[in-house]
Amino acid sequence: MFDFIADLDGYFCEKYANYDKLCVLPDYKMPKMQTSEVREDGRTYAYTLPANTMRLALQEKKAELLQTLKSRLADKTFSFSFRTHGFFARIKNRHSKYGTVKWLKSLFAKYNETADSAFASLSIDREIWDGIVSGKFLPTKNLVFSLVLTMGMTEEDMENFLAVCGYELDFAIEKDVVISYLVHAKIFNPEMVKAALDEYKITNLFIK
């Protein structure tokens, strides 16, 4: 196992927010979610603690719980169909500075890529790829993540690219947490990326 996997596990325990999955794990101890305090006026106020009180990092047996969680993981984020823009939306997308066409071009320029070189790292039909580059199709979230990893984007560029395509990071999804870690830690070596994805049973990306 690569040494960085332990660091990834720590990040995952801090960030993962699918509490429905966590609280049903054997040996998971449900934390106290209600507390109270006496304030300056002498009154006692009760309030609910934030949901992140339930995060895995605060569990005494977090290592064992994480291993149990990993054994149950299965990537269900299928997105192999690409949404087609209508005629007028396609024109707007091509010319708007917030459209995917201009964003892709700016990212290609920033990371010394071209549409062809980016395509060479992806496992995607050429016709679909040409449609995405031209603005006919909207990139799926899985394709955005694939480009983020193969091009080695910064956190800011990843978040902006997701937003332009109508997505955002969701830490209740294992894939989002793992990819967020890889980008945060600037880990883009293909073997290391594959090891991280395999560790958390993440599939359905378009990386060769």
Buried (B, 14 or more C-beta within 10 A) or exposed (E): EBEBBEEBBBBBBBBBBBBEBBEEBEEBEEEEEEEEEEEEEEEEEEEEEEEEBBBBBEBEBBEBBBEBBBEEBEBEBEBEEBEEBEEEEBEBBBEBEEBBBBBBBBBBEEBEBEBEEBBEBBEBEEEBBEBBBBBBBBBBBBBBBBBBBBBBBBEEBBBBBBEBBEBEBBBEBBBBBBBBBBBEBEBBEEEBBEBBBEBBBBEBBBBE
